[in-house]
Amino acid sequence: MDDDRPDVLLTGLLFYDLVLTGLGRPPTPGEEIWTTGMGCGPGGIANLAVAASRFGLRTSLATVFGDDLYGEFCRDILCDQEDVDLSLSRTADGWPTPVTVALAHGTDRALVTHGQEPPYSQDVLVGDPPAARTALVHIEAQPREWLAKAAAGGTQIYADVGWDPSQEWSTALLDQLTLCHAFLPNQTEAMAYTRTDSAVAALGTLSELVPVAVVTRGGDGAVAVDQTTGEYADVPALDVEVLDATGAGDVFGAAFVTASLGGWPLEQRLRFAVLAAGLSVRHHGGALAAPGWYGVDRWWRSLTDPELKRTYGFLAERLPENPGPPVAYAPVTPPARQQ
């Protein structure tokens, strides 16, 4: 019997992202810097939605769009271009779509955002969660009611967590891991919440709290433990030139879920996620930088490094026969609407 459930359920705040690259150096007050690169597109929770959809996952997104040009542009991209199901999403009258300007420099970026609290909460948007194979969620200090409902309904929860501006790093947040199948923080977050001094030590603590624990390490790759299979994996990052790191963690998460739904061994899941994230940082923005099967297939077919060819040899059997059409990267400005 065919499983017609969504592969991934997502909810969260959406942004219109404007990313500036090629600054040369960070700006200082009172001066003007001209950049050599720019891209725009949907961001925030859209990063996960596009990354998942481009890997062929049936993706359901519950978010809020403003009734402005930014909201209309983001909705059109997600629904018409990227085939994301927006039936749980709403457009809010008189509410401005949040806008983020990202100044990318080196391997990091600075963000400036304009926005207001959305008029609909995650619990209102999702309601009684539809049956889904997985949900990719961002856990916060205040637990979401829909999350417990989804887990009780059989949805596997893959979670990450963000920077704590209070820097208290309350361990109470980790109580929510009882609802989760997997937890994928970065090493700074993982060490802070577990009160440890290394990514590997943090992983050891987290592996006692959740079946699958992953700690990402940026340019140093990622480590993971799968207690359901007894596997441990430690993989390096790709050596790539970083244009914009926005959304790389989201692409990593979507790729890891894709490989997990495919039943891949842990090392392959981790290498695939590291590869997808590495390919994404070569392009502007978060959502539209996601490589999808097309980008991974193109990388594999152009690969000449014998060591990488051996390491990623599993892709020869994992890549779909039809990786799909070329993906659309972030435009410099939104294209003019066709009359």
C-alpha positions as CSV (number, residue, x, y, z in Angstrom):
1,M,0.0,0.0,0.0
2,D,1.3,3.4,-0.9
3,D,2.2,5.8,1.9
4,D,0.6,9.1,0.9
5,R,1.5,10.9,4.1
6,P,3.8,14.0,3.9
7,D,7.4,13.0,4.2
8,V,8.2,16.1,6.2
9,L,6.0,18.5,8.2
10,L,7.4,21.9,8.9
11,T,6.3,25.0,10.7
12,G,8.1,28.2,11.7
13,L,8.7,31.9,10.7
14,L,9.3,32.7,7.1
15,F,11.5,35.7,6.0
16,Y,12.3,37.5,2.7
17,D,16.1,37.3,2.6
18,L,18.4,39.8,0.8
19,V,22.0,38.5,0.9
20,L,24.9,40.7,0.0
21,T,28.3,39.0,-0.7
22,G,31.7,40.2,-1.9
23,L,32.1,42.9,0.8
24,G,35.8,42.5,1.1
25,R,35.5,43.5,4.7
26,P,32.8,44.3,7.2
27,P,31.3,47.8,7.0
28,T,31.9,50.4,9.7
29,P,29.5,53.2,10.7
30,G,29.4,56.2,8.4
31,E,30.8,54.5,5.3
32,E,29.3,52.9,2.2
33,I,30.6,49.6,0.7
34,W,29.8,48.4,-2.7
35,T,29.4,44.6,-3.0
36,T,30.1,42.3,-5.9
37,G,27.2,39.9,-5.3
38,M,23.6,39.8,-4.2
39,G,20.7,37.3,-4.1
40,C,17.2,37.3,-2.8
41,G,14.6,34.6,-1.9
42,P,12.5,33.1,0.8
43,G,14.4,32.3,4.1
44,G,13.8,31.1,7.6
45,I,11.6,28.0,7.6
46,A,11.6,28.1,3.8
47,N,15.3,27.0,3.9
48,L,14.1,23.6,5.2
49,A,11.1,23.4,3.0
50,V,13.0,24.0,-0.3
51,A,15.9,21.8,0.7
52,A,13.5,18.9,1.5
53,S,11.4,19.3,-1.5
54,R,14.4,19.4,-3.8
55,F,15.3,16.0,-2.5
56,G,11.9,14.7,-3.6
57,L,10.3,14.7,-0.2
58,R,6.6,15.5,0.0
59,T,6.9,18.6,2.1
60,S,4.0,20.3,4.1
61,L,4.7,23.8,5.4
62,A,2.7,25.7,8.0
63,T,3.8,29.4,8.0
64,V,2.5,32.9,7.7
65,F,2.9,35.2,4.7
66,G,2.4,38.9,4.8
67,D,-0.1,40.4,2.3
68,D,2.7,42.4,0.7
69,L,5.1,42.0,-2.3
70,Y,7.6,40.0,-0.2
71,G,5.0,37.6,0.9
72,E,3.6,37.1,-2.5
73,F,7.0,36.5,-4.0
74,C,7.9,33.9,-1.3
75,R,4.6,32.1,-1.7
76,D,4.9,31.9,-5.5
77,I,8.5,30.5,-5.1
78,L,7.5,27.9,-2.6
79,C,4.2,26.8,-4.2
80,D,4.7,27.2,-7.9
81,Q,8.5,26.7,-8.3
82,E,9.4,24.4,-5.4
83,D,6.2,22.3,-5.1
84,V,5.8,22.8,-1.3
85,D,2.3,22.1,0.1
86,L,1.1,25.3,1.7
87,S,-2.4,24.1,2.7
88,L,-1.6,24.7,6.4
89,S,-0.2,28.2,5.7
90,R,-2.0,31.5,6.0
91,T,-1.7,35.0,4.6
92,A,-2.2,37.7,7.2
93,D,-3.9,41.0,6.3
94,G,-1.9,44.0,7.2
95,W,1.1,42.1,8.6
96,P,4.5,42.7,6.9
97,T,6.5,39.7,5.8
98,P,9.7,39.8,7.9
99,V,12.8,40.9,5.9
100,T,16.4,40.0,6.7
101,V,19.5,41.6,5.1
102,A,22.5,39.3,5.4
103,L,26.0,40.6,5.0
104,A,28.1,37.6,4.2
105,H,31.8,37.9,4.9
106,G,34.3,35.0,5.1
107,T,32.6,31.9,6.5
108,D,30.0,33.7,8.5
109,R,27.5,36.5,8.1
110,A,25.8,39.3,10.0
111,L,22.0,39.7,9.9
112,V,19.7,42.7,10.2
113,T,16.0,41.9,10.4
114,H,12.8,43.9,10.3
115,G,9.7,42.0,11.5
116,Q,6.8,41.7,13.9
117,E,5.4,38.8,16.0
118,P,3.3,36.7,13.6
119,P,-0.5,36.9,14.2
120,Y,-0.8,33.0,14.2
121,S,1.2,30.7,16.5
122,Q,2.7,27.4,15.4
123,D,0.0,25.6,17.4
124,V,-2.8,27.5,15.7
125,L,-1.3,26.9,12.2
126,V,-0.7,23.2,12.7
127,G,-3.7,22.5,14.9
128,D,-4.1,18.7,15.1
129,P,-1.0,17.7,13.1
130,P,-1.6,15.8,9.9
131,A,0.0,12.4,9.9
132,A,3.5,12.7,8.6
133,R,6.5,10.5,8.4
134,T,8.8,13.1,9.9
135,A,8.8,16.6,11.3
136,L,11.8,18.9,11.2
137,V,11.5,21.2,14.2
138,H,13.3,24.0,16.0
139,I,12.8,23.4,19.7
140,E,12.6,26.4,22.0
141,A,12.3,27.0,25.8
142,Q,8.5,27.0,25.6
143,P,7.3,23.6,24.3
144,R,4.9,23.6,21.4
145,E,1.6,21.6,21.9
146,W,1.5,20.4,18.4
147,L,4.9,18.7,18.8
148,A,3.7,16.3,21.5
149,K,0.6,15.5,19.4
150,A,2.7,14.8,16.3
151,A,5.0,12.5,18.2
152,A,2.1,10.7,19.8
153,G,0.6,10.2,16.3
154,G,3.7,8.4,15.1
155,T,5.6,11.2,13.4
156,Q,9.4,10.9,13.9
157,I,10.7,14.2,15.2
158,Y,14.1,15.5,14.0
159,A,15.0,18.6,16.0
160,D,17.6,21.3,16.1
161,V,18.0,24.3,18.5
162,G,19.2,27.9,18.2
163,W,21.4,30.3,19.9
164,D,20.3,31.3,23.4
165,P,20.5,35.1,23.6
166,S,20.4,34.9,27.4
167,Q,23.3,32.5,27.3
168,E,21.8,30.6,30.2
169,W,21.5,27.4,28.1
170,S,18.9,25.9,30.4
171,T,19.2,22.1,30.4
172,A,15.4,22.0,30.9
173,L,15.1,22.5,27.1
174,L,16.6,19.1,26.6
175,D,13.6,17.5,28.3
176,Q,11.8,17.9,25.0
177,L,14.2,15.3,23.5
178,T,11.9,12.6,25.0
179,L,9.6,13.5,22.0
180,C,12.4,13.3,19.4
181,H,13.9,10.6,17.2
182,A,16.9,12.7,16.4
183,F,18.7,15.9,17.6
184,L,21.0,17.9,15.3
185,P,22.6,20.9,17.1
186,N,25.8,22.6,16.1
187,Q,28.8,22.1,18.4
188,T,28.5,25.5,20.2
189,E,24.9,24.8,21.1
190,A,25.6,21.1,22.0
191,M,28.5,21.9,24.3
192,A,26.6,24.8,26.0
193,Y,23.5,22.8,26.7
194,T,25.4,19.7,27.9
195,R,28.0,21.7,29.8
196,T,30.8,19.8,28.0
197,D,34.0,21.1,26.3
198,S,34.1,19.2,23.0
199,A,31.7,18.1,20.3
200,V,32.4,14.4,21.0
201,A,31.8,14.8,24.7
202,A,28.5,16.6,24.0
203,L,27.5,13.9,21.6
204,G,28.1,11.3,24.3
205,T,25.7,13.1,26.7
206,L,23.1,13.7,24.0
207,S,23.2,10.1,22.8
208,E,21.8,9.1,26.3
209,L,18.8,11.4,25.7
210,V,17.7,10.7,22.1
211,P,18.0,7.7,19.7
212,V,20.0,9.5,17.1
213,A,22.3,12.4,18.1
214,V,24.3,14.5,15.6
215,V,26.6,17.4,16.3
216,T,27.6,19.5,13.4
217,R,31.1,21.2,13.4
218,G,31.0,23.6,10.5
219,G,34.3,23.4,8.6
220,D,35.3,20.3,10.7
221,G,32.3,18.2,9.5
222,A,30.0,16.3,11.9
223,V,29.8,13.4,14.4
224,A,26.9,11.2,15.1
225,V,25.6,8.2,17.1
226,D,22.6,6.1,16.2
227,Q,21.6,4.1,19.3
228,T,19.0,2.1,17.3
229,T,21.7,0.5,15.2
230,G,24.8,0.9,17.4
231,E,26.6,3.0,14.7
232,Y,29.1,5.9,15.3
233,A,30.3,8.1,12.5
234,D,32.8,11.0,12.3
235,V,33.1,12.7,8.8
236,P,35.0,15.7,7.6
237,A,33.5,18.7,5.7
238,L,34.1,19.3,2.1
239,D,36.9,21.7,1.2
240,V,34.8,24.4,-0.6
241,E,34.9,28.1,-1.1
242,V,32.2,29.7,1.0
243,L,30.1,32.4,-0.7
244,D,27.3,32.5,1.9
245,A,26.7,30.1,4.8
246,T,23.1,31.1,5.3
247,G,20.9,28.0,5.7
248,A,23.7,25.4,5.5
249,G,22.5,23.8,8.7
250,D,18.9,23.6,7.3
251,V,20.2,21.9,4.2
252,F,22.2,19.5,6.3
253,G,19.1,18.6,8.3
254,A,16.9,18.0,5.2
255,A,19.6,15.9,3.6
256,F,20.0,13.8,6.8
257,V,16.2,13.2,6.9
258,T,16.2,12.2,3.2
259,A,18.9,9.6,3.8
260,S,17.3,8.4,7.0
261,L,14.0,7.8,5.3
262,G,16.0,5.8,2.7
263,G,17.4,3.6,5.4
264,W,21.0,4.4,4.7
265,P,23.9,3.5,7.1
266,L,24.8,6.3,9.5
267,E,28.1,7.2,7.9
268,Q,26.4,7.5,4.5
269,R,23.6,9.7,6.0
270,L,26.2,11.9,7.6
271,R,28.4,12.2,4.5
272,F,25.4,13.0,2.3
273,A,24.3,15.7,4.7
274,V,27.8,17.2,4.9
275,L,28.0,17.2,1.1
276,A,24.6,18.9,0.6
277,A,25.5,21.6,3.1
278,G,28.9,22.1,1.5
279,L,27.3,22.5,-1.9
280,S,24.8,25.0,-0.6
281,V,27.4,27.5,0.7
282,R,28.6,28.1,-2.8
283,H,25.5,30.0,-3.7
284,H,23.5,33.0,-2.3
285,G,20.8,32.6,0.3
286,G,19.5,29.6,2.3
287,A,16.4,28.2,0.5
288,L,17.4,28.6,-3.1
289,A,21.0,27.5,-2.5
290,A,19.8,24.0,-1.6
291,P,21.4,21.6,-4.2
292,G,18.7,18.9,-4.3
293,W,19.3,15.7,-6.2
294,Y,20.2,17.8,-9.3
295,G,23.1,19.5,-7.5
296,V,24.4,16.3,-5.9
297,D,24.2,14.4,-9.2
298,R,26.1,17.2,-11.0
299,W,28.8,17.2,-8.4
300,W,29.2,13.4,-8.5
301,R,29.4,13.3,-12.3
302,S,32.1,16.1,-12.4
303,L,34.1,14.6,-9.6
304,T,37.8,13.8,-10.4
305,D,39.4,13.5,-7.0
306,P,40.0,9.7,-6.6
307,E,39.8,9.9,-2.8
308,L,36.4,11.6,-2.8
309,K,35.3,9.3,-5.6
310,R,36.0,6.4,-3.3
311,T,34.6,8.0,-0.1
312,Y,31.3,9.0,-1.9
313,G,31.1,5.8,-4.0
314,F,27.8,4.9,-2.4
315,L,26.2,7.7,-4.4
316,A,26.5,5.6,-7.5
317,E,23.7,3.4,-6.2
318,R,21.8,6.1,-4.2
319,L,21.3,8.8,-6.9
320,P,17.9,8.6,-8.7
321,E,18.0,7.8,-12.4
322,N,16.3,11.2,-13.0
323,P,17.7,13.8,-10.7
324,G,15.2,16.4,-12.0
325,P,15.7,19.7,-13.8
326,P,18.4,22.3,-12.9
327,V,17.5,24.1,-9.7
328,A,16.8,27.8,-9.6
329,Y,19.3,29.8,-7.6
330,A,18.6,33.1,-5.9
331,P,18.0,35.9,-8.4
332,V,19.6,39.3,-7.8
333,T,16.1,40.9,-7.6
334,P,12.6,39.4,-7.9
335,P,11.8,39.0,-11.6
336,A,9.0,41.2,-13.1
337,R,5.6,39.5,-13.0
338,Q,4.3,38.3,-16.3
339,Q,1.3,40.3,-17.5
